[in-house]
Amino acid sequence: MSQTYQPKNKKRKTTHGFLARKKTSNGKNVLLRRLRKGRKKLSV
């Protein structure tokens, strides 16, 4: 059986990055929630 997680930084940024979150309304909600909670890192 092969490993299922093949990390790639570009994929990581485009899927979970700050700009990717800003693009959608749901993503903006995610950022706001994390900001209100006081997270040090809002996204990748």
CHARMM-style PDB file with segment names, atoms N, HN, CA, C and O in Angstrom:
ATOM      1  N   MET     1       0.840  -1.189   0.000  1.00  0.00      PROA
ATOM      2  CA  MET     1       0.000   0.000   0.000  1.00  0.00      PROA
ATOM      3  C   MET     1       0.886   1.254   0.000  1.00  0.00      PROA
ATOM      4  O   MET     1       1.892   1.316   0.707  1.00  0.00      PROA
ATOM      5  N   SER     2       0.498   2.239  -0.797  1.00  0.00      PROA
ATOM      6  HN  SER     2      -0.319   2.189  -1.372  1.00  0.00      PROA
ATOM      7  CA  SER     2       1.306   3.463  -0.874  1.00  0.00      PROA
ATOM      8  C   SER     2       0.855   4.482   0.170  1.00  0.00      PROA
ATOM      9  O   SER     2      -0.259   4.420   0.689  1.00  0.00      PROA
ATOM     10  N   GLN     3       1.758   5.425   0.460  1.00  0.00      PROA
ATOM     11  HN  GLN     3       2.663   5.475   0.038  1.00  0.00      PROA
ATOM     12  CA  GLN     3       1.395   6.494   1.387  1.00  0.00      PROA
ATOM     13  C   GLN     3       0.384   7.407   0.708  1.00  0.00      PROA
ATOM     14  O   GLN     3       0.472   7.657  -0.494  1.00  0.00      PROA
ATOM     15  N   THR     4      -0.571   7.900   1.478  1.00  0.00      PROA
ATOM     16  HN  THR     4      -0.642   7.697   2.454  1.00  0.00      PROA
ATOM     17  CA  THR     4      -1.629   8.709   0.875  1.00  0.00      PROA
ATOM     18  C   THR     4      -1.297  10.191   0.886  1.00  0.00      PROA
ATOM     19  O   THR     4      -1.890  10.966   0.135  1.00  0.00      PROA
ATOM     20  N   TYR     5      -0.356  10.590   1.727  1.00  0.00      PROA
ATOM     21  HN  TYR     5       0.125   9.960   2.337  1.00  0.00      PROA
ATOM     22  CA  TYR     5      -0.030  12.020   1.823  1.00  0.00      PROA
ATOM     23  C   TYR     5       1.294  12.306   1.136  1.00  0.00      PROA
ATOM     24  O   TYR     5       2.358  11.940   1.636  1.00  0.00      PROA
ATOM     25  N   GLN     6       1.219  12.970  -0.025  1.00  0.00      PROA
ATOM     26  HN  GLN     6       0.355  13.267  -0.431  1.00  0.00      PROA
ATOM     27  CA  GLN     6       2.416  13.355  -0.773  1.00  0.00      PROA
ATOM     28  C   GLN     6       2.504  14.880  -0.743  1.00  0.00      PROA
ATOM     29  O   GLN     6       1.968  15.548  -1.627  1.00  0.00      PROA
ATOM     30  N   PRO     7       3.180  15.437   0.275  1.00  0.00      PROA
ATOM     31  CA  PRO     7       3.152  16.880   0.468  1.00  0.00      PROA
ATOM     32  C   PRO     7       3.764  17.691  -0.670  1.00  0.00      PROA
ATOM     33  O   PRO     7       4.847  17.382  -1.167  1.00  0.00      PROA
ATOM     34  N   LYS     8       3.037  18.740  -1.068  1.00  0.00      PROA
ATOM     35  HN  LYS     8       2.157  18.990  -0.665  1.00  0.00      PROA
ATOM     36  CA  LYS     8       3.541  19.690  -2.052  1.00  0.00      PROA
ATOM     37  C   LYS     8       3.133  21.085  -1.583  1.00  0.00      PROA
ATOM     38  O   LYS     8       1.958  21.352  -1.331  1.00  0.00      PROA
ATOM     39  N   ASN     9       4.118  21.958  -1.473  1.00  0.00      PROA
ATOM     40  HN  ASN     9       5.073  21.740  -1.678  1.00  0.00      PROA
ATOM     41  CA  ASN     9       3.857  23.290  -0.929  1.00  0.00      PROA
ATOM     42  C   ASN     9       2.917  24.122  -1.789  1.00  0.00      PROA
ATOM     43  O   ASN     9       2.119  24.897  -1.263  1.00  0.00      PROA
ATOM     44  N   LYS    10       3.007  23.967  -3.117  1.00  0.00      PROA
ATOM     45  HN  LYS    10       3.656  23.337  -3.544  1.00  0.00      PROA
ATOM     46  CA  LYS    10       2.136  24.750  -3.986  1.00  0.00      PROA
ATOM     47  C   LYS    10       0.669  24.355  -3.777  1.00  0.00      PROA
ATOM     48  O   LYS    10      -0.204  25.212  -3.636  1.00  0.00      PROA
ATOM     49  N   LYS    11       0.420  23.068  -3.760  1.00  0.00      PROA
ATOM     50  HN  LYS    11       1.128  22.372  -3.875  1.00  0.00      PROA
ATOM     51  CA  LYS    11      -0.939  22.552  -3.541  1.00  0.00      PROA
ATOM     52  C   LYS    11      -1.468  23.035  -2.186  1.00  0.00      PROA
ATOM     53  O   LYS    11      -2.630  23.420  -2.061  1.00  0.00      PROA
ATOM     54  N   ARG    12      -0.590  23.006  -1.175  1.00  0.00      PROA
ATOM     55  HN  ARG    12       0.354  22.694  -1.277  1.00  0.00      PROA
ATOM     56  CA  ARG    12      -0.942  23.425   0.174  1.00  0.00      PROA
ATOM     57  C   ARG    12      -1.382  24.882   0.191  1.00  0.00      PROA
ATOM     58  O   ARG    12      -2.380  25.231   0.822  1.00  0.00      PROA
ATOM     59  N   LYS    13      -0.619  25.741  -0.517  1.00  0.00      PROA
ATOM     60  HN  LYS    13       0.191  25.457  -1.029  1.00  0.00      PROA
ATOM     61  CA  LYS    13      -0.943  27.163  -0.569  1.00  0.00      PROA
ATOM     62  C   LYS    13      -2.238  27.432  -1.332  1.00  0.00      PROA
ATOM     63  O   LYS    13      -3.089  28.201  -0.886  1.00  0.00      PROA
ATOM     64  N   THR    14      -2.370  26.780  -2.494  1.00  0.00      PROA
ATOM     65  HN  THR    14      -1.679  26.155  -2.856  1.00  0.00      PROA
ATOM     66  CA  THR    14      -3.532  27.068  -3.336  1.00  0.00      PROA
ATOM     67  C   THR    14      -4.828  26.556  -2.717  1.00  0.00      PROA
ATOM     68  O   THR    14      -5.900  27.107  -2.969  1.00  0.00      PROA
ATOM     69  N   THR    15      -4.729  25.503  -1.907  1.00  0.00      PROA
ATOM     70  HN  THR    15      -3.858  25.056  -1.702  1.00  0.00      PROA
ATOM     71  CA  THR    15      -5.930  24.937  -1.298  1.00  0.00      PROA
ATOM     72  C   THR    15      -6.263  25.581   0.042  1.00  0.00      PROA
ATOM     73  O   THR    15      -7.424  25.889   0.312  1.00  0.00      PROA
ATOM     74  N   HSD    16      -5.250  25.786   0.882  1.00  0.00      PROA
ATOM     75  HN  HSD    16      -4.307  25.536   0.662  1.00  0.00      PROA
ATOM     76  CA  HSD    16      -5.498  26.234   2.251  1.00  0.00      PROA
ATOM     77  C   HSD    16      -4.892  27.591   2.569  1.00  0.00      PROA
ATOM     78  O   HSD    16      -4.962  28.040   3.713  1.00  0.00      PROA
ATOM     79  N   GLY    17      -4.294  28.259   1.576  1.00  0.00      PROA
ATOM     80  HN  GLY    17      -4.237  27.895   0.647  1.00  0.00      PROA
ATOM     81  CA  GLY    17      -3.599  29.520   1.825  1.00  0.00      PROA
ATOM     82  C   GLY    17      -4.529  30.677   2.115  1.00  0.00      PROA
ATOM     83  O   GLY    17      -5.747  30.573   1.974  1.00  0.00      PROA
ATOM     84  N   PHE    18      -3.926  31.786   2.526  1.00  0.00      PROA
ATOM     85  HN  PHE    18      -2.936  31.870   2.640  1.00  0.00      PROA
ATOM     86  CA  PHE    18      -4.691  32.974   2.905  1.00  0.00      PROA
ATOM     87  C   PHE    18      -5.509  33.513   1.722  1.00  0.00      PROA
ATOM     88  O   PHE    18      -6.689  33.833   1.866  1.00  0.00      PROA
ATOM     89  N   LEU    19      -4.867  33.605   0.564  1.00  0.00      PROA
ATOM     90  HN  LEU    19      -3.908  33.344   0.447  1.00  0.00      PROA
ATOM     91  CA  LEU    19      -5.549  34.151  -0.611  1.00  0.00      PROA
ATOM     92  C   LEU    19      -6.682  33.247  -1.078  1.00  0.00      PROA
ATOM     93  O   LEU    19      -7.714  33.721  -1.554  1.00  0.00      PROA
ATOM     94  N   ALA    20      -6.478  31.948  -0.939  1.00  0.00      PROA
ATOM     95  HN  ALA    20      -5.640  31.563  -0.553  1.00  0.00      PROA
ATOM     96  CA  ALA    20      -7.528  30.988  -1.301  1.00  0.00      PROA
ATOM     97  C   ALA    20      -8.737  31.170  -0.390  1.00  0.00      PROA
ATOM     98  O   ALA    20      -9.881  31.051  -0.830  1.00  0.00      PROA
ATOM     99  N   ARG    21      -8.474  31.462   0.888  1.00  0.00      PROA
ATOM    100  HN  ARG    21      -7.545  31.559   1.245  1.00  0.00      PROA
ATOM    101  CA  ARG    21      -9.564  31.676   1.842  1.00  0.00      PROA
ATOM    102  C   ARG    21     -10.290  32.988   1.550  1.00  0.00      PROA
ATOM    103  O   ARG    21     -11.511  33.071   1.681  1.00  0.00      PROA
ATOM    104  N   LYS    22      -9.529  34.016   1.151  1.00  0.00      PROA
ATOM    105  HN  LYS    22      -8.537  33.949   1.045  1.00  0.00      PROA
ATOM    106  CA  LYS    22     -10.126  35.327   0.890  1.00  0.00      PROA
ATOM    107  C   LYS    22     -11.071  35.297  -0.309  1.00  0.00      PROA
ATOM    108  O   LYS    22     -12.017  36.082  -0.379  1.00  0.00      PROA
ATOM    109  N   LYS    23     -10.815  34.397  -1.241  1.00  0.00      PROA
ATOM    110  HN  LYS    23     -10.047  33.760  -1.184  1.00  0.00      PROA
ATOM    111  CA  LYS    23     -11.577  34.361  -2.494  1.00  0.00      PROA
ATOM    112  C   LYS    23     -13.058  34.067  -2.302  1.00  0.00      PROA
ATOM    113  O   LYS    23     -13.901  34.688  -2.948  1.00  0.00      PROA
ATOM    114  N   THR    24     -13.382  33.126  -1.420  1.00  0.00      PROA
ATOM    115  HN  THR    24     -12.697  32.621  -0.894  1.00  0.00      PROA
ATOM    116  CA  THR    24     -14.773  32.727  -1.256  1.00  0.00      PROA
ATOM    117  C   THR    24     -15.388  33.335  -0.002  1.00  0.00      PROA
ATOM    118  O   THR    24     -14.682  33.717   0.932  1.00  0.00      PROA
ATOM    119  N   SER    25     -16.693  33.418   0.003  1.00  0.00      PROA
ATOM    120  HN  SER    25     -17.266  33.108  -0.755  1.00  0.00      PROA
ATOM    121  CA  SER    25     -17.390  33.992   1.155  1.00  0.00      PROA
ATOM    122  C   SER    25     -17.246  33.094   2.375  1.00  0.00      PROA
ATOM    123  O   SER    25     -17.080  33.574   3.496  1.00  0.00      PROA
ATOM    124  N   ASN    26     -17.312  31.777   2.145  1.00  0.00      PROA
ATOM    125  HN  ASN    26     -17.446  31.387   1.234  1.00  0.00      PROA
ATOM    126  CA  ASN    26     -17.118  30.830   3.250  1.00  0.00      PROA
ATOM    127  C   ASN    26     -15.710  30.924   3.813  1.00  0.00      PROA
ATOM    128  O   ASN    26     -15.499  30.840   5.022  1.00  0.00      PROA
ATOM    129  N   GLY    27     -14.756  31.099   2.916  1.00  0.00      PROA
ATOM    130  HN  GLY    27     -14.928  31.167   1.933  1.00  0.00      PROA
ATOM    131  CA  GLY    27     -13.360  31.232   3.339  1.00  0.00      PROA
ATOM    132  C   GLY    27     -13.159  32.475   4.189  1.00  0.00      PROA
ATOM    133  O   GLY    27     -12.418  32.457   5.172  1.00  0.00      PROA
ATOM    134  N   LYS    28     -13.833  33.561   3.796  1.00  0.00      PROA
ATOM    135  HN  LYS    28     -14.434  33.575   2.997  1.00  0.00      PROA
ATOM    136  CA  LYS    28     -13.751  34.799   4.574  1.00  0.00      PROA
ATOM    137  C   LYS    28     -14.316  34.576   5.971  1.00  0.00      PROA
ATOM    138  O   LYS    28     -13.787  35.095   6.954  1.00  0.00      PROA
ATOM    139  N   ASN    29     -15.402  33.796   6.053  1.00  0.00      PROA
ATOM    140  HN  ASN    29     -15.832  33.375   5.254  1.00  0.00      PROA
ATOM    141  CA  ASN    29     -15.988  33.456   7.350  1.00  0.00      PROA
ATOM    142  C   ASN    29     -15.006  32.673   8.207  1.00  0.00      PROA
ATOM    143  O   ASN    29     -14.912  32.890   9.415  1.00  0.00      PROA
ATOM    144  N   VAL    30     -14.277  31.764   7.578  1.00  0.00      PROA
ATOM    145  HN  VAL    30     -14.352  31.587   6.597  1.00  0.00      PROA
ATOM    146  CA  VAL    30     -13.269  30.969   8.291  1.00  0.00      PROA
ATOM    147  C   VAL    30     -12.224  31.896   8.901  1.00  0.00      PROA
ATOM    148  O   VAL    30     -11.875  31.769  10.075  1.00  0.00      PROA
ATOM    149  N   LEU    31     -11.724  32.838   8.083  1.00  0.00      PROA
ATOM    150  HN  LEU    31     -12.007  32.941   7.129  1.00  0.00      PROA
ATOM    151  CA  LEU    31     -10.706  33.773   8.555  1.00  0.00      PROA
ATOM    152  C   LEU    31     -11.226  34.634   9.699  1.00  0.00      PROA
ATOM    153  O   LEU    31     -10.525  34.871  10.683  1.00  0.00      PROA
ATOM    154  N   LEU    32     -12.453  35.094   9.558  1.00  0.00      PROA
ATOM    155  HN  LEU    32     -13.023  34.902   8.758  1.00  0.00      PROA
ATOM    156  CA  LEU    32     -13.057  35.924  10.611  1.00  0.00      PROA
ATOM    157  C   LEU    32     -13.188  35.161  11.917  1.00  0.00      PROA
ATOM    158  O   LEU    32     -12.866  35.676  12.988  1.00  0.00      PROA
ATOM    159  N   ARG    33     -13.670  33.910  11.813  1.00  0.00      PROA
ATOM    160  HN  ARG    33     -13.931  33.492  10.944  1.00  0.00      PROA
ATOM    161  CA  ARG    33     -13.808  33.069  13.000  1.00  0.00      PROA
ATOM    162  C   ARG    33     -12.478  32.895  13.702  1.00  0.00      PROA
ATOM    163  O   ARG    33     -12.386  33.017  14.924  1.00  0.00      PROA
ATOM    164  N   ARG    34     -11.447  32.609  12.920  1.00  0.00      PROA
ATOM    165  HN  ARG    34     -11.521  32.510  11.928  1.00  0.00      PROA
ATOM    166  CA  ARG    34     -10.131  32.366  13.499  1.00  0.00      PROA
ATOM    167  C   ARG    34      -9.553  33.646  14.097  1.00  0.00      PROA
ATOM    168  O   ARG    34      -8.856  33.605  15.110  1.00  0.00      PROA
ATOM    169  N   LEU    35      -9.849  34.786  13.460  1.00  0.00      PROA
ATOM    170  HN  LEU    35     -10.415  34.819  12.637  1.00  0.00      PROA
ATOM    171  CA  LEU    35      -9.398  36.083  13.964  1.00  0.00      PROA
ATOM    172  C   LEU    35     -10.054  36.385  15.304  1.00  0.00      PROA
ATOM    173  O   LEU    35      -9.400  36.831  16.246  1.00  0.00      PROA
ATOM    174  N   ARG    36     -11.349  36.136  15.371  1.00  0.00      PROA
ATOM    175  HN  ARG    36     -11.880  35.773  14.605  1.00  0.00      PROA
ATOM    176  CA  ARG    36     -12.096  36.393  16.608  1.00  0.00      PROA
ATOM    177  C   ARG    36     -11.628  35.481  17.739  1.00  0.00      PROA
ATOM    178  O   ARG    36     -11.575  35.882  18.902  1.00  0.00      PROA
ATOM    179  N   LYS    37     -11.289  34.245  17.369  1.00  0.00      PROA
ATOM    180  HN  LYS    37     -11.331  33.919  16.425  1.00  0.00      PROA
ATOM    181  CA  LYS    37     -10.825  33.292  18.379  1.00  0.00      PROA
ATOM    182  C   LYS    37      -9.441  33.678  18.903  1.00  0.00      PROA
ATOM    183  O   LYS    37      -9.054  33.318  20.015  1.00  0.00      PROA
ATOM    184  N   GLY    38      -8.711  34.419  18.071  1.00  0.00      PROA
ATOM    185  HN  GLY    38      -9.025  34.711  17.168  1.00  0.00      PROA
ATOM    186  CA  GLY    38      -7.381  34.885  18.492  1.00  0.00      PROA
ATOM    187  C   GLY    38      -6.252  33.967  18.051  1.00  0.00      PROA
ATOM    188  O   GLY    38      -5.227  33.861  18.725  1.00  0.00      PROA
ATOM    189  N   ARG    39      -6.442  33.309  16.925  1.00  0.00      PROA
ATOM    190  HN  ARG    39      -7.275  33.395  16.377  1.00  0.00      PROA
ATOM    191  CA  ARG    39      -5.400  32.414  16.398  1.00  0.00      PROA
ATOM    192  C   ARG    39      -4.187  33.232  15.990  1.00  0.00      PROA
ATOM    193  O   ARG    39      -4.314  34.329  15.447  1.00  0.00      PROA
ATOM    194  N   LYS    40      -3.003  32.679  16.261  1.00  0.00      PROA
ATOM    195  HN  LYS    40      -2.900  31.788  16.702  1.00  0.00      PROA
ATOM    196  CA  LYS    40      -1.769  33.336  15.841  1.00  0.00      PROA
ATOM    197  C   LYS    40      -1.634  33.245  14.323  1.00  0.00      PROA
ATOM    198  O   LYS    40      -1.272  34.219  13.664  1.00  0.00      PROA
ATOM    199  N   LYS    41      -1.932  32.051  13.771  1.00  0.00      PROA
ATOM    200  HN  LYS    41      -2.226  31.260  14.307  1.00  0.00      PROA
ATOM    201  CA  LYS    41      -1.914  31.847  12.323  1.00  0.00      PROA
ATOM    202  C   LYS    41      -3.349  31.713  11.828  1.00  0.00      PROA
ATOM    203  O   LYS    41      -4.085  30.838  12.285  1.00  0.00      PROA
ATOM    204  N   LEU    42      -3.748  32.570  10.902  1.00  0.00      PROA
ATOM    205  HN  LEU    42      -3.151  33.281  10.531  1.00  0.00      PROA
ATOM    206  CA  LEU    42      -5.099  32.490  10.356  1.00  0.00      PROA
ATOM    207  C   LEU    42      -5.207  31.402   9.299  1.00  0.00      PROA
ATOM    208  O   LEU    42      -6.238  30.740   9.178  1.00  0.00      PROA
ATOM    209  N   SER    43      -4.135  31.223   8.534  1.00  0.00      PROA
ATOM    210  HN  SER    43      -3.298  31.761   8.632  1.00  0.00      PROA
ATOM    211  CA  SER    43      -4.106  30.187   7.517  1.00  0.00      PROA
ATOM    212  C   SER    43      -2.660  29.802   7.272  1.00  0.00      PROA
ATOM    213  O   SER    43      -1.754  30.282   7.952  1.00  0.00      PROA
ATOM    214  N   VAL    44      -2.451  28.926   6.291  1.00  0.00      PROA
ATOM    215  HN  VAL    44      -3.187  28.536   5.738  1.00  0.00      PROA
ATOM    216  CA  VAL    44      -1.102  28.445   5.973  1.00  0.00      PROA
ATOM    217  C   VAL    44      -0.215  29.574   5.499  1.00  0.00      PROA
ATOM    218  OT1 VAL    44       0.955  29.351   5.188  1.00  0.00      PROA
TER     219      VAL     44
END
